[in-house]
């Protein structure tokens, strides 16, 4: 089991943009309606959220590289308006990969991200920095076109943005909330398993008026109650890591303590893609939390598993 924990930490570290590829990624699905003016496109990287505004289209995340034409083909199924805005929830290549391809079609597309995310995007081949950044929060547009951006602290990375569309009562959360399972924590990009529950709780307690939440990679659009239950799970995981590590216990014992709580069962099932089940994700998160508690440096980046997120 200790070997499994070590492998889990290596898996969790394999998140750099350079390591992400289309291999093992699900195919891009058709565009799915979420609300009157919001759609979701699943597959070939992170979910892309499409918001049709009065004068153009806003996209949240652009999947892996070379998917721009396919994204735009799906957008054109619902509107002829041009893409005028791209918002990136974080810097991983499966969420920013087609920024430049889409921008090249229209020219002058506004690209917005948290400043830490933009700094990493600037170093990525074929991506480049955002054209506008924010630190704590930002409002884009007015009236029914309004988009609100929030940053509450480290989690999946140190630049995770929550993107809220008030008139549609929809939020796109990126990979800090995904698949109703522990997100992979990219410590090499400032992520933290210990800070995650505080960040998530601030989001839950600050953001209002949201009925539907689009996560980073899942096929399901969640309600606010599901998001709130996920926040509670991240707190339970961090608390289990702290209690068990301070008592001299192991990652496996911390996982067992979580599995003993029936209310957490949905976050710990052991079915799904190999190396990507909720139980494995929880083990990864606990391993990372133990590393943080012990002051250990992040595991050097390595190749991700087939469906790295």
N, C-alpha and C positions, 0 to 999 in steps of 0.2 A: 504493500500500500504506500510506503514511503516513496518507492520508485514511481508509482502512479502520480503522487503529488508533485514530484519533480517534473515529470512529463507535462502535467497540467500547467505548471508555471511556464514551461517553454512554449506550450501552445498559446498561453495567454499573451506571451510577449511577441508572437509573430504577427504583428499588426501594422508594420510600416507600409507606407503606400507602395514602395517599390516591390514588396512581396505579394501584393494583391494581383490577381489575374482572373480571367473569365473561367478558368478551369474549375469545374465543380460548382459553378454558380447556376442557379435555376434560370431558365430562359425568361426573357422579358414577356410579361403577360399583357393582355389588352388593358386599355385604360378603364379604371373602375370609378364610378361616381360615388363620392362621399357625402356631398351636400350640394346645394343649388349651383355653386360656382367653384367647387373644389373636387378634384379627382386625384387618384393615386395610380402610379405605375409601379408594379412589383417586378423584381427580378433583375439579373445582370448587375448586381451590386445592391446598394441600399435603395429603399423606397424613394421614388420621386413624387413629390406633392405638386400638383398643378392648380394654381389659383388664377381664374380668369377675372381680370379687373376691367375697369371701364375703358382703359386705353392700352391694354396689353396683358401679357401673361407673366406671372411670377412662378418660378420653379424653385422648389426646395430640394436640393441635392440632385446630382446629375450622373450617378452611377459610375461604373468603370469607364475607362477610355474607350473610344470608338463606338459609343452608343448614342451619340448626339442625333444622328439622322433617325434612328429608330424612336427615340424619345419624341422628336418633333413630328414624326409621322403619326404618333398616337395623339399628340396635342391637337393636330389638325383634324382629328376625328370629331373634336368638340368645339373648335373655334379656329377662325382664320387670323386672329389677332397675333401680332408678333410677340416674341419673348423679349421683355424689356428689363427683367430683373431675375437674378439668380441669388438665392441665399444658401449658404453651405453651413450645415449644422456642426461639422467638424472637418478635420483635414485628411481623413483616410481616403485612399485612392478610389475606393468603391463608392464614394459620395461626391467627389470633386472631379472625377476623371474626364467627364465630357464637357466641362465648363468652356474650354477654349473652342471646341468644335461648334458648340451652340452659339457662342459669341461671334464666331467667324461668319455665321449665316446672316446675322442681323447687324452687327457692329454697334458699338456704343452700349452694350448691355451692362447694366449696373450689377456688380457682383459684391455681395455683402457677407461679412463673416465676423466673428469675434476676433479681436486683434491677435490673440495667440494662435488661433487657427490660420489667420492670414499670414502670419510670420512663417508658419510651416508650409503653407501653400506656395509661398514665394520661392522656396528651395526645391520644389518638386518639378521635375522635367515635364513640360507640356501643360502645366497648370497655371502657375503665377499667382501673385498676391491678389487679394480682393481690391476692388476700386474704392470701397468704403468700409470702415471697421467700426465696431462699438466695443465698449468695455462692460458696462452694467446692463443697459437697456437702450432700446432705440425704437422709434415709431416711424414707419414708412407709409406715406400716403395719408389720405383723409377719408372720412365717411365710410362707405361700404368697401372702399379699397384698402382700408387700414390694415397694416401688418405690424404686430408688436414683437420685438425680439428681446429675450431675457437671457442673462447669464447669472448663475447662482454659485458657481464654484466648480471644483474638480470632480470628475466622475469617471466616465469612459476615457476622456482626455482632460486637459485643463481648459479647453475652449468650447465645450458643448453648449450649443444655443438651443433654446426652446422657442419655437416659431408659432405665434398665435394669430389666428385670423378671426377677430372678434365678431364680425357680421355673420360669419358662417359657423361660429361656435366650435371651431376646429383647431387643434394643435398638432404640429409636426415636431416630434421630439428627437429624431435621430437615434443614434446607437446608445445613448444613455438609458433608453427605454426600448427594449426589443424582445420579442418572442416570449414575453412573460417568463423570462429566465435571467439570471445574473449576466450583466454585460461583461464582455471581455475588458479587462482593465489594462490600458496601454500606459504603463508607467513611464515608458520612454517618451511619451507625449504628455506627461504631466498628470496622467490619470491616477486615481486613488480609490481603493476599495473602502478605506476608512472614512474618507471625505464624502463618498457617494451618498450615504443616507442623509447627511446634512444638506447636501445640494438638492437631493430629491424632495426633501421635506420643505425646503424653501420654495421650490417650484409649486408644490401642492398647496402651500399656505398663501402664496402670493397671487398665483394665476386664478382668475375667476371666469365664469361664463363660458366654460368649455364643456361640450357634451361628447365630442369624438376626438380620439387621440390616434394619430398615425405613428406607428413605431418605426424603428430603423430598418427592419428586414422582414417583418411578419406579413402574413396574408390577411390577418384579421385587423379590422379597425376597432379599437377598444373604446369602452366608455370610461367616464371619469372614475367610477368605482374601481374598475380594474387597475387604473393607474395608481390610485390610492393604496390598493392592496399590494401592489408592486413596491411602493415606497416603504411600506411596513416590512416587507420581506428583506429589502436591502439593510434596514436597521437591524433586523434579527440576525442577519448573517454577520454584520460587523460586530455586534455584541457577542455573538458566539465565538468569533475569532479572538476578541479581547479576553473574554472569560477563560477560554480554554488555553490560550497561550500563556496567560499569567499564572495558570495553575500547572504549567509544565506539560500540558497535553499536546496532542498531535492534531494535524489538519483533519485526519480521519475521524478523530473523536469529536471535533467541532462539527463535522458534517453529520455525524450520528445524533448529536444533540438537536440539530435542526430537523432531522428526519423523525425525531420523537414527537414533533409538534404537528398534529393533524392539520392545523390551519395553514401549514406551509407546504402541504403535499403537492399542490399543483405546480409549485416552483422547483420541485426536486424529482420529477419523474425521470425514469431512465430509458425513455424511448425517443427515437428520432435519429438524425444523422449521426454516424459514428464520430466520437470526439466532440459532439456538439449537442448532446442531450442536456436538459436542464440540470440534471444531477452533476454531470461533468462540468458544466459552467459554474455551478455552486462550488465545486471542488477547486476550480481555477481561482474563483474569487477569494475563497478562504486562504489558499496558498499565497496569493498576493497580499492579503491582509496580514498574514503571519510575517511575510517579508518586511512589510512596512513597520510592524510592531517591533521587529528585531533590528531595524535600521539597516537592512540589507539593501544593496543597490539593485536597480531593476535588472532583470535578466536581459542580456543582449538580444536584439532582434534576431529572429530566425524565420525560416519559411513557415507560412501559416498552414493550417489544415485545409482540406479541399473547399470548405465553405466558410472561410475566415470572415469574421464580422467584427 
